């Protein structure tokens, strides 16, 4: 029925007004400032760890002003999907091949996406060390 569809797609007006009225009276700026600081700390820790351990092995990346991800590139490593399998099997580190985010098949084969949203500075350090070890021992011809 149309009523069912409208209730699934959009909540009734009353259900939207209640949280709106509640939220407009809150001062959320301090909360958002704490979130920004926490994510900036996590981003900066991951950036520093990658710069120490993985950049010397060829990784380059952009430092975002917002969001939860770093996008990297490792020129010469043209099968990040195969490398991701190798990394999880040998170093127990999960990485996200960037190629899965490209709409065109065969693009971004040397790209990698790092999430820092839930990564503590200690985790970033350990992850960068494991990633570096995996890069040092990976050979492109491995299955």
N, C-alpha and C positions, 0 to 999 in steps of 0.2 A: 504494500500500500504506500501511498505518497507520504502519509504521516510517519510510517516506519523509516522510509528513506530519509526524510528530513531530520528525524531524530538521530539517525546514524551519521549523516553528513555534517549536520550542524546541531549543536545542543540548543534546547529551548532558551529563549531570551532570559528568563529568570535565572537559569543555571549559569548564564554568562555574566549577568549583572552582579550577582553576589560576590564572586571572587574579584571582580573589577572594583567594586566599592571597598572591599576589604584591602586590596593591594594599593589603591590610590592614597590611602591614609598612612601607609608605611613609609619609612625613610629607608629605602633599599640601597642607597649610595654606599654606606659603610660595608654592607654585605658584599656588594659587587667589587669594592676596593680590595677586600680580603681575598676574594676569588682571583682577581687579577694578580695580586701579589703572589699567591700560591702557585698559579699557573706560570707566572714569569719565573719564579724560582725553579720550578721543574724544567721549564724550557731551557733556562740558562745552564742548569746542571747537565742536561743531556747534550747541549751544544759543547760545553767544556769537555765532557768525557769523549765525545766523538772527535773533537779537535785533537785531543791528546793521543787517542789510540787508533782512530780509523782514517782521519784525514791524511796522515802520512802514507797510507796504503792506497790512496787515490780517491777517497770519498770527497765530494763537494756537495754543499747544500746551501739553501737560502734560510735565513733566520726570519721567521714571520713576526709581524707585529701583533697578531691575534691568532685565534684558533687553537687547535690542539695537536697540530702535526708539523713535522719538518719533512720537506721533500728533498731527497738526495739523489745523487747520480754517482755511479762508479764506472767511468769509461773503461772499456775493455772487458767488462763483465756483461756479456750480452745475453745471458739467460738467468735473470734474477729468480725465476720460478725454480729452476734446478738448484741454484745456490740456496734458496730458502729451504728446500728439502734437506740439503746437505747440512745447513746450519742447525736445523732442529735435531737432526739425527746425531751430529757430532758434538755440538755445544749446548744443546737444549735451549736454544734461543729462537723465538718465533719472530720472523720478519715478514713484512707485507711487501710483496713485489709491486712496484708502481704500475707495471704494465696492465694490471687488471682495472685500472682507473682510466685507461685510454680508450676512446671509442673505436679507434682504428687498430685492427689486428697488426701486430708486429711493431707497434710504437712503444716507446718507453721501456724497452727490454733491459736497459741498464739503470733503471730508476728504482728507488726504494722509498717507502713512506714510514716514518717513525712517529709514533704517538707518545706524547709526554704527559697526557692528562692524568694518568694514574701511576706515573713512574716517579718514585722518590729519587733523590740524588744518589743514594746508595745503589739502587737498582740501575740507574743510568750508568754508573761507573762499571758495575759488573756486566751489564749488557754490552757496553762498548768493548770491554776486554774480550768477551766471548765472540763478538762480531769480528774483532780483529784477528783472533785465533782462527776462526772459520775462514776468513779471507786468505790468511797465510797458507792454509792447508788445502784449500779448494783448487782443483784443477778443472778447467773448463770441459774436458772430455769425460768427466765422471757422470754416471747416470743418476 
